[in-house]
Structure formats: C-alpha cells, structure tokens
Amino acid sequence: MSYEGIITTEPDKRSGKPCIRGMRITVYDVLEYLASGMTEDEIMTDFSELTREDIRACLAFAADRERKLFATLPPETSLR
C-alpha cells in the first residue's frame, strides 16, 4: 500500500511529526492505539475523520521506516 498523499509532515504542525492527511493525528498516535489493543473500528469510532485506509497507511509508513532503518545499519550491529 502506498501511504503517499495520506501521511504528511508539516514543520509547524505537531512539531513536524508525520500526520494523517494534514490533521493533527500523528502516525505515532494511531500506532499506539493499535498497540494498546484498539481495533480499527474502535479507532474510527473515536476519530470519525479517520478511515480504514488512513490506519493502514500508518502501518505501511511504519513498516517502510523499519525497512529503511535496518538497511542503514552496519551488518555487525546487534539489536538484542
């Protein structure tokens, strides 16, 4: 899934953190809700402006960031 156009960053909004469609809801916020056990439906109920596509874009963004992080680490780096 492409998150381009959904995940945005603006220096003067939420300290430049990645947000959803220019809103003040950050990718981190959504990931925290999911990690705490909230379902997509519960998140969309609490934040009616969010869509299922927005939530999945957050997951795709996080996966892409993780992939990029590990691509830049030297091979001998251990994360244990």
Biopython code that builds the backbone (N, CA, C, O; Angstrom):
import numpy as np
from Bio.PDB.StructureBuilder import StructureBuilder

atoms = [
    (1, "MET", "N", (0.840, -1.187, 0.000)),
    (1, "MET", "CA", (0.000, 0.000, 0.000)),
    (1, "MET", "C", (0.879, 1.243, 0.000)),
    (1, "MET", "O", (1.884, 1.300, 0.709)),
    (2, "SER", "N", (0.508, 2.217, -0.779)),
    (2, "SER", "CA", (1.223, 3.482, -0.804)),
    (2, "SER", "C", (0.593, 4.432, 0.214)),
    (2, "SER", "O", (-0.625, 4.608, 0.243)),
    (3, "TYR", "N", (1.422, 5.029, 1.031)),
    (3, "TYR", "CA", (0.926, 5.984, 2.022)),
    (3, "TYR", "C", (1.132, 7.425, 1.565)),
    (3, "TYR", "O", (0.742, 8.361, 2.264)),
    (4, "GLU", "N", (1.739, 7.605, 0.405)),
    (4, "GLU", "CA", (1.957, 8.948, -0.113)),
    (4, "GLU", "C", (0.619, 9.640, -0.321)),
    (4, "GLU", "O", (-0.321, 9.044, -0.846)),
    (5, "GLY", "N", (0.539, 10.870, 0.082)),
    (5, "GLY", "CA", (-0.700, 11.612, -0.026)),
    (5, "GLY", "C", (-1.584, 11.457, 1.196)),
    (5, "GLY", "O", (-2.506, 12.246, 1.402)),
    (6, "ILE", "N", (-1.309, 10.435, 2.016)),
    (6, "ILE", "CA", (-2.074, 10.238, 3.251)),
    (6, "ILE", "C", (-1.244, 10.690, 4.441)),
    (6, "ILE", "O", (-1.731, 11.422, 5.303)),
    (7, "ILE", "N", (0.012, 10.254, 4.488)),
    (7, "ILE", "CA", (0.907, 10.649, 5.571)),
    (7, "ILE", "C", (1.632, 11.922, 5.145)),
    (7, "ILE", "O", (2.310, 11.952, 4.118)),
    (8, "THR", "N", (1.478, 12.959, 5.942)),
    (8, "THR", "CA", (2.051, 14.261, 5.619)),
    (8, "THR", "C", (2.900, 14.763, 6.790)),
    (8, "THR", "O", (2.688, 14.380, 7.941)),
    (9, "THR", "N", (3.844, 15.607, 6.475)),
    (9, "THR", "CA", (4.614, 16.275, 7.528)),
    (9, "THR", "C", (4.627, 17.764, 7.236)),
    (9, "THR", "O", (4.855, 18.204, 6.109)),
    (10, "GLU", "N", (4.375, 18.520, 8.289)),
    (10, "GLU", "CA", (4.408, 19.976, 8.203)),
    (10, "GLU", "C", (5.194, 20.477, 9.411)),
    (10, "GLU", "O", (4.846, 20.156, 10.547)),
    (11, "PRO", "N", (6.246, 21.257, 9.184)),
    (11, "PRO", "CA", (7.118, 21.684, 10.291)),
    (11, "PRO", "C", (6.376, 22.350, 11.452)),
    (11, "PRO", "O", (6.781, 22.197, 12.604)),
    (12, "ASP", "N", (5.304, 23.080, 11.171)),
    (12, "ASP", "CA", (4.600, 23.813, 12.216)),
    (12, "ASP", "C", (3.387, 23.059, 12.774)),
    (12, "ASP", "O", (2.603, 23.627, 13.534)),
    (13, "LYS", "N", (3.233, 21.806, 12.408)),
    (13, "LYS", "CA", (2.116, 21.003, 12.927)),
    (13, "LYS", "C", (2.679, 19.797, 13.661)),
    (13, "LYS", "O", (3.412, 18.993, 13.084)),
    (14, "ARG", "N", (2.334, 19.678, 14.932)),
    (14, "ARG", "CA", (2.780, 18.565, 15.783)),
    (14, "ARG", "C", (4.293, 18.383, 15.717)),
    (14, "ARG", "O", (4.789, 17.257, 15.687)),
    (15, "SER", "N", (5.012, 19.484, 15.694)),
    (15, "SER", "CA", (6.486, 19.507, 15.678)),
    (15, "SER", "C", (7.080, 18.761, 14.493)),
    (15, "SER", "O", (8.176, 18.209, 14.593)),
    (16, "GLY", "N", (6.371, 18.739, 13.381)),
    (16, "GLY", "CA", (6.875, 18.097, 12.170)),
    (16, "GLY", "C", (6.736, 16.591, 12.148)),
    (16, "GLY", "O", (7.282, 15.931, 11.264)),
    (17, "LYS", "N", (6.007, 16.030, 13.116)),
    (17, "LYS", "CA", (5.804, 14.581, 13.139)),
    (17, "LYS", "C", (4.893, 14.184, 11.981)),
    (17, "LYS", "O", (4.051, 14.976, 11.558)),
    (18, "PRO", "N", (5.052, 12.977, 11.470)),
    (18, "PRO", "CA", (4.172, 12.506, 10.392)),
    (18, "PRO", "C", (2.717, 12.431, 10.875)),
    (18, "PRO", "O", (2.413, 11.796, 11.884)),
    (19, "CYS", "N", (1.840, 13.089, 10.136)),
    (19, "CYS", "CA", (0.417, 13.143, 10.483)),
    (19, "CYS", "C", (-0.413, 12.543, 9.351)),
    (19, "CYS", "O", (0.095, 12.239, 8.272)),
    (20, "ILE", "N", (-1.681, 12.388, 9.628)),
    (20, "ILE", "CA", (-2.602, 11.819, 8.648)),
    (20, "ILE", "C", (-3.358, 12.943, 7.958)),
    (20, "ILE", "O", (-4.078, 13.714, 8.593)),
    (21, "ARG", "N", (-3.180, 13.019, 6.646)),
    (21, "ARG", "CA", (-3.876, 13.968, 5.768)),
    (21, "ARG", "C", (-3.903, 15.395, 6.310)),
    (21, "ARG", "O", (-4.918, 16.083, 6.203)),
    (22, "GLY", "N", (-2.789, 15.840, 6.890)),
    (22, "GLY", "CA", (-2.699, 17.217, 7.373)),
    (22, "GLY", "C", (-3.436, 17.476, 8.668)),
    (22, "GLY", "O", (-3.445, 18.606, 9.157)),
    (23, "MET", "N", (-4.055, 16.453, 9.234)),
    (23, "MET", "CA", (-4.738, 16.622, 10.520)),
    (23, "MET", "C", (-3.703, 16.617, 11.637)),
    (23, "MET", "O", (-2.509, 16.456, 11.385)),
    (24, "ARG", "N", (-4.156, 16.791, 12.852)),
    (24, "ARG", "CA", (-3.253, 16.785, 13.998)),
    (24, "ARG", "C", (-3.117, 15.388, 14.610)),
    (24, "ARG", "O", (-2.561, 15.248, 15.699)),
    (25, "ILE", "N", (-3.605, 14.381, 13.944)),
    (25, "ILE", "CA", (-3.475, 12.995, 14.409)),
    (25, "ILE", "C", (-2.194, 12.429, 13.785)),
    (25, "ILE", "O", (-2.056, 12.388, 12.563)),
    (26, "THR", "N", (-1.257, 11.994, 14.643)),
    (26, "THR", "CA", (0.015, 11.511, 14.141)),
    (26, "THR", "C", (-0.021, 10.007, 13.868)),
    (26, "THR", "O", (-0.876, 9.278, 14.370)),
    (27, "VAL", "N", (0.932, 9.579, 13.062)),
    (27, "VAL", "CA", (1.114, 8.146, 12.817)),
    (27, "VAL", "C", (1.368, 7.455, 14.152)),
    (27, "VAL", "O", (0.822, 6.385, 14.419)),
    (28, "TYR", "N", (2.192, 8.069, 14.981)),
    (28, "TYR", "CA", (2.507, 7.514, 16.292)),
    (28, "TYR", "C", (1.237, 7.303, 17.118)),
    (28, "TYR", "O", (1.085, 6.265, 17.761)),
    (29, "ASP", "N", (0.322, 8.282, 17.103)),
    (29, "ASP", "CA", (-0.936, 8.141, 17.851)),
    (29, "ASP", "C", (-1.673, 6.876, 17.428)),
    (29, "ASP", "O", (-2.091, 6.078, 18.266)),
    (30, "VAL", "N", (-1.824, 6.707, 16.135)),
    (30, "VAL", "CA", (-2.573, 5.554, 15.613)),
    (30, "VAL", "C", (-1.862, 4.251, 15.969)),
    (30, "VAL", "O", (-2.506, 3.284, 16.375)),
    (31, "LEU", "N", (-0.540, 4.223, 15.818)),
    (31, "LEU", "CA", (0.201, 3.006, 16.166)),
    (31, "LEU", "C", (0.068, 2.685, 17.649)),
    (31, "LEU", "O", (-0.048, 1.515, 18.014)),
    (32, "GLU", "N", (0.082, 3.682, 18.497)),
    (32, "GLU", "CA", (-0.108, 3.474, 19.940)),
    (32, "GLU", "C", (-1.494, 2.898, 20.237)),
    (32, "GLU", "O", (-1.632, 2.002, 21.070)),
    (33, "TYR", "N", (-2.517, 3.414, 19.555)),
    (33, "TYR", "CA", (-3.867, 2.877, 19.760)),
    (33, "TYR", "C", (-3.929, 1.412, 19.357)),
    (33, "TYR", "O", (-4.508, 0.591, 20.068)),
    (34, "LEU", "N", (-3.339, 1.087, 18.229)),
    (34, "LEU", "CA", (-3.329, -0.305, 17.775)),
    (34, "LEU", "C", (-2.540, -1.182, 18.744)),
    (34, "LEU", "O", (-2.969, -2.287, 19.076)),
    (35, "ALA", "N", (-1.393, -0.691, 19.194)),
    (35, "ALA", "CA", (-0.555, -1.460, 20.117)),
    (35, "ALA", "C", (-1.240, -1.681, 21.461)),
    (35, "ALA", "O", (-0.979, -2.678, 22.134)),
    (36, "SER", "N", (-2.104, -0.768, 21.850)),
    (36, "SER", "CA", (-2.808, -0.908, 23.128)),
    (36, "SER", "C", (-3.986, -1.878, 23.033)),
    (36, "SER", "O", (-4.618, -2.204, 24.038)),
    (37, "GLY", "N", (-4.272, -2.335, 21.808)),
    (37, "GLY", "CA", (-5.344, -3.313, 21.640)),
    (37, "GLY", "C", (-6.604, -2.793, 20.976)),
    (37, "GLY", "O", (-7.548, -3.552, 20.759)),
    (38, "MET", "N", (-6.631, -1.509, 20.649)),
    (38, "MET", "CA", (-7.815, -0.974, 19.965)),
    (38, "MET", "C", (-7.910, -1.564, 18.567)),
    (38, "MET", "O", (-6.896, -1.784, 17.905)),
    (39, "THR", "N", (-9.121, -1.816, 18.128)),
    (39, "THR", "CA", (-9.337, -2.294, 16.764)),
    (39, "THR", "C", (-9.450, -1.091, 15.828)),
    (39, "THR", "O", (-9.618, 0.046, 16.269)),
    (40, "GLU", "N", (-9.354, -1.364, 14.539)),
    (40, "GLU", "CA", (-9.538, -0.288, 13.557)),
    (40, "GLU", "C", (-10.907, 0.354, 13.739)),
    (40, "GLU", "O", (-11.036, 1.577, 13.682)),
    (41, "ASP", "N", (-11.923, -0.467, 13.958)),
    (41, "ASP", "CA", (-13.282, 0.065, 14.132)),
    (41, "ASP", "C", (-13.374, 0.974, 15.354)),
    (41, "ASP", "O", (-14.031, 2.014, 15.301)),
    (42, "GLU", "N", (-12.723, 0.593, 16.457)),
    (42, "GLU", "CA", (-12.750, 1.429, 17.659)),
    (42, "GLU", "C", (-12.053, 2.761, 17.418)),
    (42, "GLU", "O", (-12.528, 3.808, 17.858)),
    (43, "ILE", "N", (-10.934, 2.717, 16.724)),
    (43, "ILE", "CA", (-10.215, 3.960, 16.420)),
    (43, "ILE", "C", (-11.077, 4.866, 15.545)),
    (43, "ILE", "O", (-11.167, 6.070, 15.785)),
    (44, "MET", "N", (-11.711, 4.279, 14.529)),
    (44, "MET", "CA", (-12.553, 5.088, 13.634)),
    (44, "MET", "C", (-13.795, 5.611, 14.353)),
    (44, "MET", "O", (-14.328, 6.653, 13.972)),
    (45, "THR", "N", (-14.258, 4.922, 15.365)),
    (45, "THR", "CA", (-15.388, 5.420, 16.157)),
    (45, "THR", "C", (-14.952, 6.627, 16.980)),
    (45, "THR", "O", (-15.667, 7.626, 17.058)),
    (46, "ASP", "N", (-13.777, 6.528, 17.593)),
    (46, "ASP", "CA", (-13.264, 7.633, 18.416)),
    (46, "ASP", "C", (-12.820, 8.828, 17.578)),
    (46, "ASP", "O", (-12.897, 9.972, 18.026)),
    (47, "PHE", "N", (-12.358, 8.558, 16.365)),
    (47, "PHE", "CA", (-11.867, 9.617, 15.468)),
    (47, "PHE", "C", (-12.589, 9.459, 14.130)),
    (47, "PHE", "O", (-12.076, 8.830, 13.205)),
    (48, "SER", "N", (-13.761, 10.028, 14.044)),
    (48, "SER", "CA", (-14.630, 9.823, 12.878)),
    (48, "SER", "C", (-14.028, 10.319, 11.570)),
    (48, "SER", "O", (-14.468, 9.920, 10.492)),
    (49, "GLU", "N", (-13.026, 11.188, 11.660)),
    (49, "GLU", "CA", (-12.402, 11.691, 10.440)),
    (49, "GLU", "C", (-11.411, 10.700, 9.833)),
    (49, "GLU", "O", (-10.983, 10.879, 8.693)),
    (50, "LEU", "N", (-11.039, 9.659, 10.579)),
    (50, "LEU", "CA", (-10.115, 8.644, 10.071)),
    (50, "LEU", "C", (-10.849, 7.563, 9.279)),
    (50, "LEU", "O", (-12.008, 7.242, 9.541)),
    (51, "THR", "N", (-10.139, 7.026, 8.316)),
    (51, "THR", "CA", (-10.677, 5.919, 7.520)),
    (51, "THR", "C", (-9.788, 4.691, 7.718)),
    (51, "THR", "O", (-8.679, 4.790, 8.243)),
    (52, "ARG", "N", (-10.281, 3.561, 7.299)),
    (52, "ARG", "CA", (-9.504, 2.321, 7.352)),
    (52, "ARG", "C", (-8.211, 2.482, 6.531)),
    (52, "ARG", "O", (-7.153, 1.984, 6.914)),
    (53, "GLU", "N", (-8.321, 3.176, 5.413)),
    (53, "GLU", "CA", (-7.154, 3.435, 4.567)),
    (53, "GLU", "C", (-6.108, 4.271, 5.316)),
    (53, "GLU", "O", (-4.909, 4.037, 5.164)),
    (54, "ASP", "N", (-6.550, 5.241, 6.118)),
    (54, "ASP", "CA", (-5.629, 6.045, 6.919)),
    (54, "ASP", "C", (-4.850, 5.163, 7.895)),
    (54, "ASP", "O", (-3.634, 5.300, 8.034)),
    (55, "ILE", "N", (-5.551, 4.269, 8.560)),
    (55, "ILE", "CA", (-4.915, 3.393, 9.551)),
    (55, "ILE", "C", (-3.922, 2.464, 8.872)),
    (55, "ILE", "O", (-2.823, 2.248, 9.383)),
    (56, "ARG", "N", (-4.292, 1.926, 7.751)),
    (56, "ARG", "CA", (-3.379, 1.034, 7.027)),
    (56, "ARG", "C", (-2.182, 1.800, 6.460)),
    (56, "ARG", "O", (-1.089, 1.246, 6.338)),
    (57, "ALA", "N", (-2.386, 3.055, 6.119)),
    (57, "ALA", "CA", (-1.272, 3.892, 5.658)),
    (57, "ALA", "C", (-0.267, 4.092, 6.796)),
    (57, "ALA", "O", (0.939, 4.135, 6.556)),
    (58, "CYS", "N", (-0.758, 4.215, 8.027)),
    (58, "CYS", "CA", (0.137, 4.336, 9.181)),
    (58, "CYS", "C", (0.988, 3.081, 9.332)),
    (58, "CYS", "O", (2.187, 3.165, 9.600)),
    (59, "LEU", "N", (0.368, 1.925, 9.162)),
    (59, "LEU", "CA", (1.110, 0.667, 9.255)),
    (59, "LEU", "C", (2.140, 0.553, 8.132)),
    (59, "LEU", "O", (3.269, 0.121, 8.362)),
    (60, "ALA", "N", (1.755, 0.937, 6.934)),
    (60, "ALA", "CA", (2.680, 0.882, 5.800)),
    (60, "ALA", "C", (3.845, 1.845, 6.013)),
    (60, "ALA", "O", (4.990, 1.520, 5.698)),
    (61, "PHE", "N", (3.555, 3.018, 6.543)),
    (61, "PHE", "CA", (4.594, 4.010, 6.824)),
    (61, "PHE", "C", (5.577, 3.460, 7.850)),
    (61, "PHE", "O", (6.790, 3.581, 7.675)),
    (62, "ALA", "N", (5.060, 2.853, 8.926)),
    (62, "ALA", "CA", (5.923, 2.290, 9.965)),
    (62, "ALA", "C", (6.772, 1.148, 9.416)),
    (62, "ALA", "O", (7.954, 1.045, 9.743)),
    (63, "ALA", "N", (6.189, 0.300, 8.595)),
    (63, "ALA", "CA", (6.946, -0.807, 8.007)),
    (63, "ALA", "C", (8.045, -0.282, 7.099)),
    (63, "ALA", "O", (9.153, -0.817, 7.096)),
    (64, "ASP", "N", (7.754, 0.748, 6.337)),
    (64, "ASP", "CA", (8.748, 1.331, 5.442)),
    (64, "ASP", "C", (9.882, 1.966, 6.240)),
    (64, "ASP", "O", (11.051, 1.842, 5.873)),
    (65, "ARG", "N", (9.541, 2.635, 7.313)),
    (65, "ARG", "CA", (10.565, 3.246, 8.168)),
    (65, "ARG", "C", (11.455, 2.184, 8.794)),
    (65, "ARG", "O", (12.671, 2.354, 8.880)),
    (66, "GLU", "N", (10.855, 1.109, 9.221)),
    (66, "GLU", "CA", (11.617, -0.003, 9.807)),
    (66, "GLU", "C", (12.573, -0.597, 8.770)),
    (66, "GLU", "O", (13.738, -0.861, 9.067)),
    (67, "ARG", "N", (12.076, -0.799, 7.573)),
    (67, "ARG", "CA", (12.911, -1.343, 6.497)),
    (67, "ARG", "C", (14.086, -0.419, 6.216)),
    (67, "ARG", "O", (15.215, -0.882, 6.052)),
    (68, "LYS", "N", (13.831, 0.878, 6.159)),
    (68, "LYS", "CA", (14.896, 1.847, 5.892)),
    (68, "LYS", "C", (15.899, 1.896, 7.033)),
    (68, "LYS", "O", (17.097, 2.044, 6.796)),
    (69, "LEU", "N", (15.426, 1.774, 8.266)),
    (69, "LEU", "CA", (16.319, 1.786, 9.416)),
    (69, "LEU", "C", (17.302, 0.627, 9.344)),
    (69, "LEU", "O", (18.504, 0.825, 9.522)),
    (70, "PHE", "N", (16.814, -0.562, 9.088)),
    (70, "PHE", "CA", (17.684, -1.731, 9.047)),
    (70, "PHE", "C", (18.579, -1.734, 7.816)),
    (70, "PHE", "O", (19.651, -2.339, 7.836)),
    (71, "ALA", "N", (18.170, -1.088, 6.777)),
    (71, "ALA", "CA", (19.000, -1.009, 5.574)),
    (71, "ALA", "C", (20.232, -0.136, 5.808)),
    (71, "ALA", "O", (21.238, -0.284, 5.115)),
    (72, "THR", "N", (20.159, 0.771, 6.779)),
    (72, "THR", "CA", (21.269, 1.681, 7.033)),
    (72, "THR", "C", (22.210, 1.200, 8.126)),
    (72, "THR", "O", (23.287, 1.770, 8.298)),
    (73, "LEU", "N", (21.830, 0.159, 8.873)),
    (73, "LEU", "CA", (22.675, -0.344, 9.953)),
    (73, "LEU", "C", (23.820, -1.189, 9.403)),
    (73, "LEU", "O", (23.633, -1.945, 8.449)),
    (74, "PRO", "N", (24.996, -1.063, 9.997)),
    (74, "PRO", "CA", (26.092, -1.949, 9.578)),
    (74, "PRO", "C", (25.751, -3.402, 9.879)),
    (74, "PRO", "O", (25.049, -3.674, 10.852)),
    (75, "PRO", "N", (26.226, -4.333, 9.075)),
    (75, "PRO", "CA", (25.868, -5.754, 9.241)),
    (75, "PRO", "C", (26.189, -6.323, 10.622)),
    (75, "PRO", "O", (25.490, -7.225, 11.085)),
    (76, "GLU", "N", (27.219, -5.823, 11.286)),
    (76, "GLU", "CA", (27.611, -6.383, 12.590)),
    (76, "GLU", "C", (26.783, -5.849, 13.752)),
    (76, "GLU", "O", (27.002, -6.258, 14.892)),
    (77, "THR", "N", (25.841, -4.949, 13.497)),
    (77, "THR", "CA", (25.022, -4.356, 14.547)),
    (77, "THR", "C", (24.032, -5.375, 15.090)),
    (77, "THR", "O", (23.318, -6.035, 14.335)),
    (78, "SER", "N", (24.002, -5.490, 16.415)),
    (78, "SER", "CA", (23.050, -6.376, 17.082)),
    (78, "SER", "C", (22.023, -5.520, 17.797)),
    (78, "SER", "O", (22.377, -4.534, 18.443)),
    (79, "LEU", "N", (20.762, -5.885, 17.688)),
    (79, "LEU", "CA", (19.695, -5.122, 18.342)),
    (79, "LEU", "C", (19.150, -5.853, 19.560)),
    (79, "LEU", "O", (18.051, -5.547, 20.022)),
    (80, "ARG", "N", (19.887, -6.799, 20.077)),
    (80, "ARG", "CA", (19.446, -7.525, 21.275)),
    (80, "ARG", "C", (19.721, -6.757, 22.513)),
    (80, "ARG", "O", (19.414, -7.223, 23.610)),
]
sb = StructureBuilder()
sb.init_structure("model")
sb.init_model(0)
sb.init_chain("A")
sb.init_seg("    ")
for serial, (resi, resn, name, xyz) in enumerate(atoms, 1):
    if name == "N":
        sb.init_residue(resn, " ", resi, " ")
    sb.init_atom(name, np.array(xyz, "f"), 0.0, 1.0, " ", f" {name:<3s}", serial, name[0])
structure = sb.get_structure()
